[in-house]
């Protein structure tokens, strides 16, 4: 009887996810806005970019985590509070 080794098949979706992860890995860490924009494209991209393994590998690849885009500053007044986004990124939006 001849033994036939079955190769493990990888789904096309897994291959696409792997390729996109490699592409996202090369986005520059000094402009974290590109990661946010990529995550906003579709659910699959957001899933890839929000995965803890991707964050770990991204930090290892670049030697540092992506920078912070900004923070919310809340000012409270007598009757209400207002939050404003304060950008910490030096990049300017294109367009």
LOKOL-659294 format. One record per residue (C-alpha): residue in one letter; x, y, z. Coordinates in steps of 0.001 Angstrom, whole numbers, always signed. Last residue first. Example, Ala and Ser with C-alpha at 12.3 -4.5 7.8 and 13.67 -1.06 7.14 Angstrom:
BEGIN
{r = S x = +13670 y = -1060 z = +7140};
{r = A x = +12300 y = -4500 z = +7800};
END
This chain:
BEGIN
{r = X x = -6184 y = +66197 z = -449};
{r = X x = -3581 y = +64845 z = +1865};
{r = X x = -4006 y = +65231 z = +5585};
{r = X x = -1030 y = +66733 z = +7378};
{r = X x = +1562 y = +64700 z = +9173};
{r = X x = +3086 y = +65961 z = +12406};
{r = X x = +821 y = +63751 z = +14460};
{r = X x = -70 y = +64836 z = +17984};
{r = X x = -3608 y = +65881 z = +17064};
{r = X x = -5919 y = +67208 z = +19764};
{r = X x = -9480 y = +65916 z = +19412};
{r = X x = -11956 y = +68093 z = +21257};
{r = X x = -14482 y = +67014 z = +23875};
{r = X x = -17169 y = +69367 z = +25193};
{r = X x = -18810 y = +69059 z = +28613};
{r = X x = -22152 y = +70572 z = +29599};
{r = X x = -24113 y = +72933 z = +31884};
{r = X x = -21475 y = +74673 z = +34001};
{r = X x = -18596 y = +73956 z = +31641};
{r = X x = -16428 y = +70923 z = +31226};
{r = X x = -13532 y = +70854 z = +28785};
{r = X x = -12539 y = +67434 z = +27519};
{r = X x = -9316 y = +66845 z = +25636};
{r = X x = -9350 y = +63755 z = +23448};
{r = X x = -5973 y = +62453 z = +22313};
{r = X x = -3759 y = +62334 z = +19273};
{r = X x = -2463 y = +60107 z = +16539};
{r = X x = -81 y = +58233 z = +18842};
{r = X x = +3000 y = +56760 z = +17284};
{r = X x = +3269 y = +53243 z = +15912};
{r = X x = +5014 y = +50809 z = +18252};
{r = X x = +8800 y = +50606 z = +18166};
{r = X x = +11563 y = +48440 z = +16707};
{r = X x = +9993 y = +48501 z = +13263};
{r = X x = +9699 y = +44739 z = +12683};
{r = X x = +9279 y = +43849 z = +16388};
{r = X x = +6618 y = +46500 z = +16891};
{r = X x = +4765 y = +45343 z = +13785};
{r = X x = +5077 y = +41697 z = +14859};
{r = X x = +3492 y = +42423 z = +18244};
{r = X x = +746 y = +44559 z = +16721};
{r = X x = +44 y = +41881 z = +14101};
{r = X x = -132 y = +39158 z = +16763};
{r = X x = -2569 y = +41277 z = +18801};
{r = X x = -4969 y = +41466 z = +15831};
{r = X x = -6400 y = +44944 z = +15277};
{r = X x = -4699 y = +45381 z = +11893};
{r = X x = -5868 y = +42054 z = +10481};
{r = X x = -9449 y = +42454 z = +11715};
{r = X x = -9600 y = +46041 z = +10436};
{r = X x = -8376 y = +44882 z = +7020};
{r = X x = -11007 y = +42134 z = +6935};
{r = X x = -13770 y = +44512 z = +8049};
{r = X x = -13080 y = +46993 z = +5246};
{r = X x = -11304 y = +50242 z = +4355};
{r = X x = -11275 y = +51820 z = +7828};
{r = X x = -8341 y = +49687 z = +8999};
{r = X x = -6236 y = +51065 z = +6139};
{r = X x = -7025 y = +54632 z = +7169};
{r = X x = -6076 y = +53878 z = +10786};
{r = X x = -2818 y = +52229 z = +9718};
{r = X x = -1990 y = +55193 z = +7451};
{r = X x = -2702 y = +57596 z = +10326};
{r = X x = +98 y = +55944 z = +12281};
{r = X x = +2636 y = +58079 z = +10353};
{r = X x = +6031 y = +57582 z = +12006};
{r = X x = +5499 y = +53815 z = +12032};
{r = X x = +5794 y = +53600 z = +8241};
{r = X x = +3588 y = +51008 z = +6535};
{r = X x = +5716 y = +47926 z = +5893};
{r = X x = +3780 y = +45604 z = +8170};
{r = X x = +602 y = +46588 z = +6328};
{r = X x = +1966 y = +44915 z = +3179};
{r = X x = +2948 y = +41760 z = +5057};
{r = X x = -473 y = +41640 z = +6725};
{r = X x = -2091 y = +42076 z = +3320};
{r = X x = -190 y = +39042 z = +1979};
{r = X x = -1149 y = +36915 z = +4986};
{r = X x = -4790 y = +37971 z = +4739};
{r = X x = -4798 y = +37153 z = +1015};
{r = X x = -3290 y = +33727 z = +1696};
{r = X x = -5802 y = +33067 z = +4472};
{r = X x = -8638 y = +34026 z = +2117};
{r = X x = -7310 y = +31641 z = -551};
{r = X x = -7541 y = +28769 z = +1943};
{r = X x = -4396 y = +26928 z = +2819};
{r = X x = -4183 y = +23295 z = +1952};
{r = X x = -2033 y = +20991 z = +4043};
{r = X x = -324 y = +18605 z = +1719};
{r = X x = -1658 y = +15128 z = +1757};
{r = X x = +1017 y = +12529 z = +2028};
{r = X x = +164 y = +9471 z = -6};
{r = X x = +1147 y = +6154 z = +1514};
{r = X x = +1416 y = +3359 z = -994};
{r = X x = +0 y = +0 z = +0};
END
